[in-house]
Amino acid sequence: MTVPGRRSSTFTRLLRHGFTDPSASERLLETPELAPVRSDPVLLDALGATADPDLALLGLVRIVEAQDTDERRALLDTLVTAKPLRDRLLGVLGASEALGDHLARHPRDWHALVTYEAADLHPGVAEFERGLAGATDPVTLRVAYRRCLLAIAARDVCGTTDMAETAAELADLATATLRAALAIARTAAPEDAAQCRLAVIAMGKCGGHELNYVSDVDVIFVAEPADGGDEGKAMRAASRLAAHLMRICSETTVEGVIWPVDANLRPEGRNGPLVRTLSSHLAYYQRWAKTWEFQALLKARPVAGDPELGQDYVEAVSPLVWQAAERDNFVADVQKMRRRVVDNIPAAQVERELKLGPGGLRDVEFAVQLLQLVHGRSDATLHSGTTLDALAALAAGGYVGRADAAQLDEAYRFLRAMEHRIQLYRLRRTHLVPEDEADLRRLGRSLGLRTEPVVSLNKEWKRHASVVRRLHEKLFYRPLLDAVAQLAPGETRLSARAAAHRLEALGYADPAAALRHLEALSSGVSRKAAIQRTLLPVLLGWFADSADPDAGLLGFRKVSDALGKTPWYLRLLRDEGAAAENLARVLSAGRLAPDLLLRAPEAVAILGDPDGLVPRGRDHLEQEVLAAVGRAETAEGAVAAARGVRRRELFRTTAGDLIGSYGTEDSPAEEDPGALVDRVGNAVTDLNAATIAGALRAAVRAEWGDTLPTRFAVIGMGRFGGHELSYGSDADVLFVHEPREGVDEQEAAKAANRVVAEMRRLLQVPTADPPLLIDADLRPEGKSGPMVRTLKSYEAYYRRWSLVWESQALLRAEVMAGDADLGARFIELIDPLRYPVEGLGDDAVREIRRLKARMESERMPRGADPTLHTKLGRGGLSDVEWTVQLLQMQHGWDEPGLRTTRTRQALAAAHAAGLIDTEDASILDEAWVLATRVRNGVMLVRGRAGDTFPSDGRELAAVGRYLGYEPGHVGDMLEDYRRLTRRARAVVEELFYGAHL
């Protein structure tokens, strides 16, 4: 008798055996039906060994209660005397609530767990077919399927089979089930069965012989007419049989479902016919199939129906599978598919996703399949649909390092075991790690983690996921280093041919040169070589994710050769995660940024500074430039220092633009292209203004000391004045001066002209730094007029001779360097010209339109495609800018917001003033931003300016990547450009050439 207030001895024993609700379990033990075994110590020991003792005891009580008297006695006698049954039955009940429910509904199915013979330990398709032989309809098929599943689960939870063997058994059971379902469908429609030969091809995990407990079973159906019959009738008959087979397995009955049969991997997916002939399949794959479809066919395996037809199908598609790696953008397509999968995971579930999340099962499977497709062309030992078998073959062939393969094998087995036990609990399709403490405890205990199961489970899960994250991409690149390294005895290296195949698949145009670079970077036993061997597998992946991997690797070798002996360089790349990726992006995106970097490689430090990619403001730049000029002993030395600052800051701007456009693993690409354009335009404008200010100071100091005999100002014009410079733009300027008091006008004019000549000379002296070209052709009288004028001369010219195009050009005028007061008075002088009171007269409007039409017809380069010319083409920069400038000249006198030198600001102000509607303003803005981005992209990629898309395919692809287009989509880029600029031109026709002003 238990003393009130004290716990019973049974309660204490239950706690000790791992029960979490001993009070409820104690009441269950008191159930009369358990009386014969209640006091037997082996029962509690066996319950305590299960994943969830409380659940196991509840399930046992339900089963015992469901038996009749004789069957109950037989069950309980066997339970306490036969350890195999005891371990299997209680193990299943403690791990699977769903199978406990099945046993409660079908209490005699416990007999399926009694047999413990050799054939029972490792059953195959034939054994499962015998287990399903009595099924004649969907309901009896489900009951027989669950009975077979009971035995698989029992072997799994008791450790009789490992994860891979369990997955293979589940695939074999699925094969037997598909055959049984097809037999039921044939029996229901014998006429259809007689008209066709139908084969069922397993895909995905079923095809790979590595199925989960609960998973869609992916299939493809192939059929042919029977005995030369009518193909159309045969296809309709085969389609009815296939659809019936799918319903038999997928529909919900009183016994639930087996699993969904999914035929969406077929040609054209759900939009294509359910069943095709073999020739129709081949025609599709040869002409239309995408890379991912060949990747899926890796696992194709005939499992049901006509075996000869099924084998013909596999033999016919197999050569196509192993040629997939020769397709353009093969690796990029596979990696893009992987990224798309990750991107589609709801944010709240990413950290719990066992299959699809970073470091999950899909990472291992994608990496292995990628390597199989690359090297399976020349090595048939890799032709396995089973992930772990393929991984072992890759290691045996030297395509993957043995240590890496062993770690991935262990991680994959653990993660799949987790997935199995999560699904086994309720037999539901899920890949999410549970959040509930009780669920995590059961899961941990089911995996053998008995001491602090929740803590241990999370620790092991994170450890294995970390291994996968670290290795899944390096798996592809690390053996490339081994191919050029000295390996330990017994290690298998990647052959030169296999390394070349892999590099070609990555997009390298010259694999032999790439291998030489890898050897030069990573050979030897120095600390430098060791760090390079750590960095290169990751860098190779980033280079491959670009339009020019060869250039990226070559650039990295050059930078490393220049900086390899400095102590901070490799430490920066190794320890500052962003620096290495930023460098890889910059080096492989085109010529301009690497050229700037290689002229002064120490600028690579910018890439490791969190704020290093933010452009410096004009005040900061001018202060640095003028300080450098002040320290120099000669004018040449002064401007060389200023140009050195400009080169460094150009690199900062190009790097920030590229990384903002591409994005990195830690920060996504900038979503607003207009922000990127504005950032570049402002940065290059400020930089050129500071450089010109430095050249002006140097030129003056060299001859006149601190004070020039005349006040002098530099006025920015064109894109310079509009803060819209691209990387290859000249600096359009006007020069204005005003003699100081007491200085002769001729002497002042000579001094001003000498200053201009010296500035232009200094800024173009051949050095390692890019020149800054100054263009003064927008001055009064153009090239025929004086280079420099006084403020009074400008006033007299504009009052008497100014043409409408000159007033239009002055819309962009802004002070950039020199005497600020003089510059302000020049702006005050020209404001009435560019913003005339009451706007332009009709004659002036007609003249502007005439000039624009003449420019379109005469200045377009011969042979250029007007739909793709960013400056003068349809809907390009000129169209948008002239339209906005006409609005400024018409309404600027009355709308202060229009008085700006910047196109986008003026366009926004015109919209705010109601001069242009929202849709038209948006179209013009998008077109202008896109055209500017194309010009920037061309300069970044080619290293020289251009107003149209490159003709070279690799350069065109690089511009596409800069604009955010994935590999293989340059056609979409050109079509999008034409579409947007066509719409912009329609707006221009209305606003500029029409009557709406």
SEFIGU-281547 format. One record per residue (C-alpha): z, x, y; residue in one letter. Coordinates in steps of 0.25 Angstrom, whole numbers, padded with zeros to 4 digits, always signed. Example, Ala and Ser with C-alpha at 12.3 -4.5 7.8 and 13.67 -1.06 7.14 Angstrom:
# SEFIGU-281547
+0031+0049-0018A +0029+0055-0004S 
# end
This chain:
# SEFIGU-281547
+0000+0000+0000M -0004+0005+0014T +0008+0006+0024V +0004-0002+0037P -0001+0007+0048G -0004+0018+0038R -0018+0021+0033R -0021+0020+0018S -0025+0031+0010S -0039+0025+0008T -0041+0025+0023F -0037+0040+0024T -0046+0044+0012R -0058+0036+0019L -0055+0044+0032L -0055+0057+0024R -0068+0053+0017H -0076+0051+0030G -0075+0036+0032F -0075+0032+0047T -0070+0018+0045D -0059+0020+0034P -0053+0006+0037S -0066-0002+0034A -0069+0008+0022S -0056+0005+0016E -0058-0010+0016R -0072-0007+0010L -0065+0001-0001L -0056-0011-0004E -0068-0020-0008T -0066-0026-0021P -0079-0021-0027E -0075-0006-0024L -0062-0008-0032A -0067+0000-0044P -0071+0013-0036V -0062+0011-0024R -0051+0022-0029S -0062+0031-0035D -0061+0044-0026P -0075+0048-0028V -0080+0035-0020L -0073+0040-0007L -0077+0054-0009D -0092+0049-0011A -0091+0040+0001L -0085+0051+0010G -0097+0060+0006A -0107+0050+0012T -0113+0050+0026A -0105+0037+0030D -0093+0034+0020P -0090+0021+0027D -0105+0016+0026L -0106+0021+0012A -0093+0013+0008L -0098+0000+0015L -0112+0002+0008G -0105+0004-0006L -0097-0009-0004V -0109-0017-0001R -0116-0012-0013I -0105-0014-0022V -0103-0028-0017E -0117-0032-0019A -0117-0028-0034Q -0114-0038-0045D -0102-0034-0054T -0109-0026-0065D -0117-0019-0055E -0105-0016-0046R -0098-0010-0058R -0110-0001-0061A -0111+0004-0047L -0097+0007-0045L -0096+0014-0058D -0108+0023-0055T -0103+0025-0041L -0090+0032-0046V -0095+0039-0058T -0109+0044-0054A -0109+0053-0042K -0124+0053-0039P -0124+0038-0037L -0111+0039-0029R -0116+0050-0020D -0130+0043-0018R -0125+0029-0016L -0114+0032-0007L -0123+0043+0000G -0133+0032+0003V -0123+0022+0008L -0117+0032+0017G -0130+0036+0024A -0138+0023+0024S -0133+0009+0028E -0147+0004+0026A -0148+0008+0011L -0133+0003+0009G -0139-0011+0014D -0150-0009+0004H -0140-0007-0007L -0132-0019-0003A -0145-0028-0004R -0150-0021-0017H -0137-0017-0024P -0143-0013-0037R -0151-0002-0030D -0139+0007-0031W -0145+0011-0044H -0156+0018-0037A -0146+0029-0034L -0140+0031-0048V -0152+0039-0055T -0150+0053-0053Y -0161+0060-0061E -0170+0071-0057A -0182+0062-0054A -0173+0054-0045D -0169+0066-0037L -0183+0069-0032H -0192+0056-0033P -0206+0056-0029G -0217+0045-0026V -0218+0041-0040A -0203+0039-0042E -0203+0030-0029F -0215+0022-0033E -0207+0019-0046R -0195+0015-0037G -0204+0005-0029L -0212+0000-0041A -0206-0013-0042G -0209-0017-0027A -0219-0028-0026T -0217-0033-0011D -0211-0027+0002P -0197-0032-0001V -0196-0025-0015T -0203-0013-0010L -0192-0011+0001R -0181-0013-0009V -0187-0003-0019A -0190+0007-0007Y -0175+0006-0003R -0171+0009-0017R -0179+0021-0017C -0174+0025-0003L -0160+0024-0009L -0162+0035-0018A -0169+0044-0008I -0157+0042+0002A -0147+0045-0009A -0154+0058-0013R -0154+0061+0002D -0140+0058+0006V -0135+0065-0007C -0143+0078-0004G -0151+0077-0017T -0163+0078-0008T -0165+0085+0005D -0172+0080+0017M -0186+0084+0014A -0184+0078+0000E -0179+0065+0005T -0191+0064+0015A -0201+0067+0004A -0194+0056-0005E -0195+0046+0007L -0210+0049+0008A -0212+0048-0007D -0205+0034-0006L -0213+0030+0006A -0226+0034-0002T -0221+0026-0014A -0218+0014-0005T -0232+0015+0002L -0238+0014-0012R -0229+0002-0016A -0233-0005-0003A -0248-0002-0005L -0246-0008-0019A -0240-0021-0014I -0251-0022-0003A -0262-0020-0014R -0255-0030-0023T -0255-0040-0012A -0270-0038-0008A -0277-0033-0021P -0291-0036-0014E -0288-0027-0003D -0283-0016-0013A -0296-0017-0020A -0305-0015-0008Q -0299-0002-0003C -0294+0011-0006R -0282+0013+0003L -0273+0026+0005A -0261+0027+0012V -0259+0041+0019I -0244+0044+0023A -0242+0051+0036M -0230+0056+0044G -0218+0059+0037K -0222+0051+0025C -0235+0059+0024G -0227+0072+0026G -0217+0068+0014H -0205+0068+0024E -0202+0054+0027L -0189+0048+0033N -0181+0037+0028Y -0186+0028+0038V -0199+0031+0044S -0213+0025+0047D -0222+0029+0036V -0235+0033+0043D -0248+0031+0035V -0263+0031+0036I -0272+0022+0028F -0285+0026+0023V -0294+0017+0014A -0308+0017+0008E -0316+0005+0001P -0313+0003-0014A -0325+0006-0022D -0335+0007-0011G -0331-0007-0005G -0333-0012+0009D -0326-0002+0019E -0322-0013+0029G -0316-0022+0018K -0309-0010+0012A -0303-0006+0026M -0298-0020+0028R -0292-0021+0015A -0285-0008+0016A -0280-0011+0030S -0273-0024+0024R -0267-0016+0013L -0262-0005+0022A -0256-0015+0032A -0249-0022+0020H -0244-0009+0015L -0238-0007+0029M -0232-0021+0030R -0225-0019+0016I -0218-0007+0021C -0215-0010+0035S -0212-0025+0036E -0198-0030+0037T -0193-0038+0025T -0179-0042+0019V -0178-0028+0014E -0182-0022+0028G -0194-0012+0029V -0197+0001+0022I -0203+0008+0033W -0215+0006+0043P -0228+0011+0038V -0235+0016+0051D -0251+0018+0051A -0252+0023+0065N -0256+0037+0062L -0269+0032+0058R -0282+0035+0066P -0281+0027+0079E -0266+0024+0076G -0263+0009+0077R -0276+0006+0084N -0284+0011+0072G -0287+0004+0059P -0276+0004+0049L -0285+0009+0038V -0297+0018+0038R -0306+0025+0029T -0305+0039+0026L -0318+0042+0034S -0313+0034+0046S -0300+0042+0046H -0308+0055+0046L -0317+0051+0057A -0305+0048+0066Y -0298+0061+0063Y -0311+0069+0065Q -0314+0062+0078R -0302+0056+0085W -0289+0060+0079A -0279+0067+0088K -0271+0079+0085T -0258+0071+0081W -0266+0064+0071E -0269+0076+0063F -0255+0081+0064Q -0251+0067+0058A -0261+0069+0047L -0253+0082+0042L -0244+0072+0034K -0255+0063+0029A -0252+0061+0014R -0258+0050+0005P -0247+0041-0001V -0252+0028-0006A -0265+0021-0010G -0277+0027-0014D -0273+0042-0017P -0287+0047-0017E -0291+0041-0004L -0278+0046+0002G -0280+0060-0003Q -0294+0060+0003D -0289+0056+0016Y -0279+0068+0017V -0289+0077+0012E -0299+0072+0023A -0290+0073+0035V -0283+0086+0031S -0293+0095+0036P -0293+0088+0049L -0278+0090+0050V -0279+0105+0049W -0289+0106+0059Q -0281+0099+0070A -0275+0111+0076A -0289+0115+0080E -0290+0103+0090R -0289+0106+0105D -0274+0105+0110N -0269+0104+0096F -0255+0109+0098V -0254+0103+0112A -0257+0089+0106D -0247+0091+0095V -0236+0095+0105Q -0240+0084+0114K -0238+0074+0103M -0224+0080+0101R -0220+0079+0116R -0225+0065+0116R -0216+0061+0105V -0204+0067+0112V -0208+0061+0125D -0208+0047+0119N -0193+0048+0114I -0184+0039+0123P -0176+0049+0131A -0163+0043+0126A -0167+0046+0111Q -0173+0060+0113V -0160+0067+0109E -0157+0059+0097R -0172+0059+0092E -0172+0067+0078L -0186+0066+0076K -0194+0066+0089L -0185+0073+0099G -0185+0087+0103P -0180+0096+0091G -0183+0084+0082G -0190+0082+0069L -0204+0080+0075R -0203+0094+0082D -0202+0100+0068V -0213+0091+0063E -0223+0094+0075F -0221+0109+0074A -0223+0110+0059V -0236+0101+0060Q -0241+0108+0072L -0240+0121+0064L -0246+0115+0052Q -0258+0110+0059L -0261+0124+0066V -0259+0132+0053H -0263+0122+0042G -0278+0124+0046R -0277+0137+0038S -0265+0136+0029D -0264+0124+0019A -0250+0127+0016T -0246+0120+0029L -0252+0107+0025H -0240+0099+0022S -0236+0086+0028G -0221+0089+0026T -0214+0095+0038T -0204+0104+0030L -0215+0109+0020D -0224+0112+0031A -0214+0120+0039L -0211+0128+0026A -0226+0131+0025A -0227+0135+0039L -0215+0145+0037A -0221+0150+0024A -0234+0153+0031G -0228+0160+0043G -0232+0149+0053Y -0218+0147+0056V -0206+0156+0056G -0197+0155+0043R -0184+0154+0051A -0190+0144+0061D -0195+0136+0049A -0182+0136+0042A -0174+0131+0054Q -0184+0120+0057L -0184+0116+0042D -0169+0115+0043E -0169+0107+0056A -0180+0098+0051Y -0172+0095+0038R -0159+0092+0046F -0166+0083+0056L -0174+0075+0045R -0161+0073+0038A -0154+0068+0050M -0166+0058+0052E -0165+0054+0037H -0151+0051+0038R -0152+0043+0051I -0163+0034+0046Q -0156+0033+0032L -0144+0026+0038Y -0151+0013+0042R -0165+0016+0037L -0171+0015+0051R -0181+0023+0057R -0175+0032+0068T -0174+0046+0072H -0163+0045+0082L -0150+0052+0079V -0139+0041+0080P -0129+0041+0091E -0118+0034+0085D -0106+0042+0079E -0105+0035+0066A -0120+0037+0064D -0120+0052+0067L -0108+0054+0058R -0115+0047+0046R -0128+0055+0050L -0120+0069+0050G -0113+0066+0037R -0126+0062+0030S -0131+0076+0033L -0119+0083+0027G -0111+0085+0041L -0097+0080+0037R -0089+0088+0047T -0090+0082+0061E -0103+0075+0057P -0107+0070+0070V -0105+0084+0077V -0111+0091+0066S -0124+0082+0066L -0126+0084+0080N -0125+0099+0080K -0134+0100+0068E -0144+0091+0074W -0145+0098+0087K -0146+0111+0080R -0158+0107+0072H -0164+0100+0083A -0163+0113+0092S -0169+0121+0081V -0181+0112+0080V -0182+0112+0096R -0182+0127+0096R -0191+0129+0085L -0202+0118+0084H -0211+0124+0095E -0208+0138+0092K -0212+0136+0078L -0226+0135+0083F -0225+0148+0091Y -0215+0158+0085R -0224+0162+0073P -0235+0166+0083L -0225+0177+0088L -0222+0181+0073D -0237+0182+0071A -0237+0194+0081V -0223+0199+0077A -0217+0209+0067Q -0210+0200+0057L -0199+0203+0047A -0204+0206+0033P -0206+0193+0025G -0209+0185+0037E -0222+0177+0038T -0230+0178+0051R -0241+0169+0057L -0254+0175+0054S -0263+0179+0065A -0273+0168+0062R -0262+0158+0061A -0256+0162+0074A -0270+0161+0080A -0271+0147+0075H -0258+0143+0081R -0261+0149+0094L -0275+0142+0094E -0268+0129+0091A -0259+0132+0103L -0271+0133+0112G -0272+0148+0113Y -0287+0152+0115A -0285+0166+0111D -0274+0167+0100P -0277+0182+0098A -0273+0185+0112A -0261+0176+0111A -0256+0183+0099L -0257+0196+0106R -0249+0191+0118H -0238+0186+0108L -0238+0200+0101E -0237+0207+0114A -0226+0198+0119L -0217+0197+0107S -0219+0210+0098S -0209+0220+0097G -0194+0221+0096V -0190+0221+0111S -0181+0211+0117R -0193+0206+0126K -0201+0204+0113A -0189+0196+0107A -0188+0187+0119I -0203+0185+0119Q -0203+0181+0105R -0192+0170+0108T -0200+0165+0120L -0214+0165+0115L -0214+0154+0105P -0209+0144+0116V -0219+0150+0126L -0231+0149+0117L -0228+0134+0116G -0228+0132+0131W -0241+0140+0132F -0247+0131+0122A -0243+0119+0130D -0253+0124+0141S -0268+0124+0143A -0269+0139+0142D -0259+0146+0132P -0266+0159+0132D -0264+0161+0146A -0249+0157+0145G -0247+0167+0134L -0255+0178+0141L -0248+0175+0154G -0234+0176+0147F -0238+0190+0142R -0242+0195+0155K -0229+0190+0162V -0221+0196+0150S -0228+0209+0151D -0225+0210+0166A -0210+0205+0165L -0206+0208+0151G -0198+0220+0155K -0190+0213+0166T -0177+0208+0160P -0177+0194+0166W -0191+0189+0162Y -0189+0186+0147L -0175+0182+0150R -0180+0172+0160L -0189+0166+0149L -0179+0166+0138R -0167+0161+0145D -0173+0152+0156E -0180+0141+0148G -0189+0136+0159A -0194+0149+0163A -0202+0152+0150A -0208+0138+0149E -0211+0138+0164N -0218+0152+0162L -0226+0147+0150A -0231+0135+0158R -0235+0144+0170V -0242+0154+0162L -0250+0145+0153S -0255+0134+0164A -0265+0142+0171G -0269+0155+0179R -0263+0154+0192L -0248+0154+0189A -0249+0165+0179P -0257+0173+0189D -0246+0172+0200L -0235+0175+0190L -0242+0187+0184L -0244+0193+0198R -0228+0194+0199A -0222+0190+0185P -0208+0190+0191E -0211+0177+0196A -0208+0171+0182V -0194+0171+0186A -0197+0158+0195I -0200+0151+0182L -0185+0152+0177G -0179+0148+0190D -0176+0133+0190P -0180+0132+0204D -0191+0142+0203G -0203+0133+0202L -0199+0125+0215V -0208+0130+0227P -0201+0137+0238R -0202+0130+0252G -0210+0136+0264R -0197+0141+0271D -0192+0148+0259H -0206+0154+0257L -0209+0158+0271E -0195+0165+0272Q -0198+0173+0260E -0212+0177+0264V -0208+0181+0278L -0196+0189+0273A -0206+0196+0263A -0216+0199+0274V -0204+0204+0283G -0201+0214+0273R -0215+0219+0271A -0220+0232+0278E -0234+0228+0279T -0242+0215+0281A -0249+0217+0268E -0235+0219+0261G -0229+0207+0268A -0240+0197+0264V -0240+0203+0250A -0226+0199+0249A -0229+0185+0255A -0240+0183+0245R -0231+0188+0234G -0221+0176+0238V -0233+0167+0238R -0238+0171+0224R -0224+0169+0218R -0222+0156+0225E -0236+0152+0220L -0232+0155+0206F -0219+0147+0208R -0228+0135+0213T -0238+0136+0202T -0227+0137+0191A -0219+0125+0197G -0232+0117+0197D -0236+0121+0183L -0222+0118+0177I -0221+0105+0185G -0235+0101+0179S -0232+0105+0165Y -0217+0102+0164G -0208+0110+0155T -0199+0106+0143E -0188+0104+0153D -0195+0098+0164S -0206+0088+0164P -0219+0089+0172A -0219+0084+0186E -0223+0070+0185E -0228+0069+0200D -0240+0078+0202P -0240+0075+0216G -0226+0082+0217A -0233+0094+0210L -0244+0094+0220V -0235+0093+0232D -0226+0104+0227R -0238+0114+0225V -0244+0110+0238G -0232+0112+0246N -0228+0125+0238A -0241+0132+0240V -0242+0128+0255T -0228+0133+0258D -0231+0146+0251L -0244+0148+0258N -0238+0145+0271A -0227+0155+0269A -0237+0166+0264T -0245+0163+0277I -0233+0164+0285A -0230+0178+0279G -0244+0183+0281A -0243+0179+0296L -0230+0186+0298R -0235+0198+0291A -0248+0198+0299A -0241+0197+0312V -0230+0207+0309R -0240+0218+0305A -0247+0218+0319E -0238+0211+0329W -0224+0212+0323G -0216+0199+0324D -0224+0192+0335T -0239+0188+0335L -0245+0188+0349P -0249+0173+0347T -0242+0162+0340R -0248+0159+0327F -0248+0147+0317A -0255+0145+0303V -0258+0130+0301I -0261+0125+0287G -0273+0117+0284M -0279+0109+0273G -0270+0110+0260R -0262+0121+0266F -0258+0112+0278G -0256+0100+0268G -0247+0107+0259H -0257+0104+0248E -0261+0118+0244L -0265+0121+0229S -0264+0134+0223Y -0278+0139+0226G -0279+0133+0241S -0282+0142+0253D -0273+0140+0265A -0281+0133+0276D -0275+0136+0289V -0277+0136+0304L -0272+0147+0313F -0267+0144+0327V -0261+0154+0337H -0256+0153+0352E -0254+0166+0360P -0240+0170+0364R -0237+0170+0379E -0243+0182+0386G -0253+0185+0374V -0268+0186+0377D -0275+0175+0369E -0285+0184+0364Q -0274+0194+0359E -0267+0182+0353A -0280+0177+0346A -0283+0191+0340K -0269+0192+0335A -0270+0178+0328A -0283+0182+0322N -0277+0195+0317R -0265+0188+0311V -0274+0178+0304V -0283+0189+0298A -0272+0197+0294E -0265+0185+0287M -0277+0182+0279R -0279+0196+0275R -0265+0198+0270L -0265+0185+0262L -0278+0189+0255Q -0275+0204+0252V -0278+0206+0237P -0265+0207+0230T -0258+0201+0217A -0255+0189+0225D -0264+0177+0227P -0270+0177+0241P -0268+0166+0251L -0281+0162+0258L -0281+0157+0272I -0292+0147+0276D -0294+0144+0291A -0307+0137+0290D -0301+0124+0295L -0299+0130+0309R -0308+0125+0320P -0322+0128+0319E -0319+0133+0304G -0324+0147+0300K -0331+0148+0314S -0319+0146+0322G -0308+0156+0326P -0298+0159+0315M -0286+0157+0325V -0285+0148+0337R -0275+0145+0347T -0268+0132+0348L -0276+0129+0361K -0289+0133+0354S -0286+0123+0343Y -0283+0112+0353E -0296+0115+0361A -0304+0115+0348Y -0298+0102+0342Y -0299+0095+0356R -0314+0098+0357R -0320+0101+0344W -0312+0096+0333S -0319+0088+0322L -0313+0077+0313V -0313+0086+0301W -0304+0096+0308E -0294+0085+0312S -0294+0081+0298Q -0291+0096+0293A -0280+0096+0303L -0272+0085+0295L -0268+0096+0286R -0263+0106+0297A -0249+0111+0296E -0242+0123+0301V -0240+0134+0290M -0236+0147+0297A -0234+0154+0310G -0229+0148+0323D -0223+0135+0320A -0223+0130+0335D -0238+0134+0336L -0241+0127+0323G -0234+0114+0328A -0242+0114+0341R -0255+0115+0333F -0250+0103+0324I -0247+0095+0337E -0261+0099+0342L -0269+0094+0329I -0261+0081+0327D -0269+0072+0336P -0282+0078+0329L -0277+0075+0315R -0270+0062+0318Y -0279+0056+0329P -0273+0044+0337V -0279+0031+0332E -0285+0039+0320G -0300+0043+0318L -0312+0036+0324G -0323+0031+0315D -0332+0043+0318D -0321+0053+0313A -0318+0045+0301V -0333+0045+0298R -0334+0060+0300E -0322+0062+0290I -0329+0054+0280R -0342+0061+0282R -0336+0074+0280L -0329+0070+0268K -0342+0065+0262A -0349+0078+0266R -0338+0086+0259M -0339+0078+0246E -0354+0080+0245S -0355+0095+0250E -0342+0102+0246R -0341+0098+0231M -0344+0110+0223P -0358+0109+0216R -0356+0105+0201G -0341+0100+0203A -0337+0087+0197D -0333+0078+0209P -0324+0070+0200T -0316+0082+0197L -0316+0090+0210H -0302+0090+0216T -0305+0093+0230K -0319+0087+0234L -0321+0077+0222G -0319+0062+0221R -0305+0058+0224G -0300+0073+0225G -0292+0080+0236L -0303+0079+0247S -0304+0064+0245D -0289+0061+0246V -0287+0070+0257E -0298+0066+0266W -0294+0051+0264T -0279+0054+0267V -0283+0063+0279Q -0292+0052+0285L -0280+0042+0284L -0272+0053+0291Q -0282+0055+0303M -0283+0040+0304Q -0269+0036+0304H -0260+0048+0306G -0259+0046+0321W -0251+0033+0317D -0245+0036+0304E -0235+0048+0304P -0235+0050+0289G -0249+0053+0289L -0247+0066+0298R -0245+0075+0286T -0254+0086+0281T -0251+0082+0266R -0261+0073+0259T -0251+0066+0250R -0241+0064+0261Q -0252+0058+0270A -0257+0049+0259L -0243+0044+0256A -0241+0041+0271A -0255+0034+0272A -0250+0025+0260H -0236+0023+0267A -0244+0018+0280A -0252+0008+0272G -0265+0016+0274L -0268+0017+0259I -0263+0009+0248D -0253+0013+0237T -0264+0014+0226E -0274+0022+0234D -0263+0031+0239A -0259+0034+0225S -0273+0037+0220I -0276+0046+0231L -0263+0054+0229D -0264+0055+0214E -0279+0060+0216A -0275+0070+0226W -0263+0075+0218V -0271+0076+0206L -0283+0084+0213A -0273+0093+0219T -0266+0095+0205R -0279+0098+0199V -0282+0109+0209R -0268+0115+0207N -0270+0115+0192G -0284+0122+0193V -0278+0133+0201M -0266+0134+0192L -0275+0135+0180V -0287+0143+0184R -0280+0152+0195G -0291+0148+0205R -0293+0136+0213A -0302+0125+0209G -0305+0111+0214D -0310+0105+0200T -0305+0105+0186F -0308+0118+0178P -0320+0118+0168S -0313+0127+0158D -0306+0119+0147G -0293+0126+0147R -0291+0127+0162E -0294+0112+0162L -0284+0109+0152A -0274+0118+0160A -0276+0109+0172V -0274+0097+0164G -0261+0102+0159R -0257+0105+0173Y -0260+0091+0177L -0252+0085+0165G -0263+0083+0155Y -0260+0086+0140E -0270+0096+0133P -0283+0089+0129G -0282+0079+0141H -0291+0086+0151V -0301+0075+0150G -0290+0065+0154D -0286+0074+0166M -0301+0074+0171L -0302+0059+0169E -0289+0056+0176D -0293+0065+0188Y -0307+0058+0189R -0300+0044+0188R -0290+0047+0199L -0299+0054+0208T -0309+0042+0206R -0299+0033+0211R -0295+0042+0222A -0309+0042+0227R -0310+0027+0227A -0298+0027+0237V -0305+0038+0245V -0318+0029+0246E -0310+0018+0251E -0300+0025+0261L -0309+0037+0266F -0323+0032+0265Y -0320+0017+0266G -0315+0008+0278A -0300+0009+0275H -0294+0018+0285L 
# end
